[in-house]
Amino acid sequence: MLPNTGKLAGCTIFITGASRGIGKAIALKAAKDGANIVIAAKTAQSHPKLPGTIFTAAEEIEAAGGKALPCIVDVRDEQQISSAVEKAVKKFGGIDILVNNASAISLTNTMETPTKKVDLMMSVNTRGTYLTSKACVPFLKKSKIAHILNLSPPLNLNPVWFKQHCAYTIAKYGMSMCVLGMAEEFKDEIAVNALWPKTAIHTAAMDMLGGTGIESQCRKVEIMADAAYSIFKKPKSFTGNFIIDENILKEEGIKNFDVYAIKPGQPLLPDFFLDELPDALMKKKESQGAVPEFKEEKSQPQAKPHSGAVEETFRIVKDALSDDVVKATQAIYQFELSGEDGGTWFLDLKSKGGNVGHGWPSNHADVVMSMSTDDFVKMFSGKLKPTMAFMSGKLKIKGNMALAIKLEKLMNQMHSRL
């Protein structure tokens, strides 16, 4: 991992969404230098699924050697942003670095994204980043360090990153466009850059999105903290860059990236908006002796599943059903499968004992999954991760995303039998 140099001692860093995850990791890395951290986040009371508040984060920052100022800030509220900036300047004398980390996510397609969610993502991601930057700029201009860092991706116009979650992509790209514009607008005064992970990062939010077991394909938040720290060390002339965490750390001389892995040696899930395809990633991992968790053979025609493969999969699933599985899941799944053995199938995990079959479920489905029969069989047998299938467009999901994630737990139980 990247060693601390003490360069950020006495610097004031304003971080949105710093009560947990990547934001807090960046804060703790800077705190080891003796930095002042403004924790601008809205979590004042603990959340049952997302641990950490601005006050618990403040305690950790102080314990690491920094000074903390916890501020309740919802970045949708301009007045709360202004108030926190005023408090920061009053307490610490100025602002040297701004990290726009606060973000909202809903991985749903156009027809499945409620207006409320669209407004949330646009307001937090794009508008929140813009307004927080605007509020901090007058003070950043007075700093010798003067950095704005947005946690946002490179602007990649490949349609694959739009078709499954158009609203989320637009909202995240809004943050990246702030980098594009402000880097030029404040050239020679403030360095404005974007940072994005090469692989999925393990956070509480990722657990909610990817389900149990996803962490084995993720890296720790510390890789993003180290990458951010590396950026903060650079001069104001280093601006307008869209930086990938692994790339900048390689430039720092880091060679062993296993230290950042949750489970060293396991294949890693590429993050959104990067065009490193799963098959290229897999070849790289297999050359290192890793056991493949997913495999896509694009150079050869896809082999059709043998006759009855879907029916046999459902038979095994049915044998594994129990009242406990039904009680733990409480959802009805509908599968729209294309190809041999295709058609409509269902998995009822609401009725007593559970049920599976060909055709429509007797009650309304909570989740509708569309994919090829080949991918369906691969998914249930563990050869294709549901998260990867969804990210690459092989799997389309309509309905309750949280219940869709629950199904992955059942799939994991099936792997030894399929």
Secondary structure, 3 states (H helix, E strand, C coil): CCCCCCCCCCCEEEEECCCCHHHHHHHHHHHCCCCEEEEEECCCCCCCCCCCCHHHHHHHHHHHCCEEEEEECCCCCHHHHHHHHHHHHHHHCCCCEEEECCCCCCCCCHHHCCHHHHHHHHHHHHHHHHHHHHHHHHHHCCCCCCEEEECCCCCCCCCHHHHCCHHHHHHHHHHHHHHHHHHHHCCCCCEEEEEECCECECCHHHHHHHCCCHHHHCECCHHHHHHHHHHHCCCCCCCCCEEEHHHHHHHCCCCCHHHHECCCCCCCCECCCCCCCHHHHHHHHHHCCCCCCCCCCCCCCCCCCCCCHHHHHHHHHHHHCCHHHHHHHCEEEEEEEECCCCEEEEEEECCCCCEEEECCCCCCCCEEEEEEHHHHHHHHCCCCCHHHHHHCCCCEEEECHHHHHHHHHHHHHHCCCC
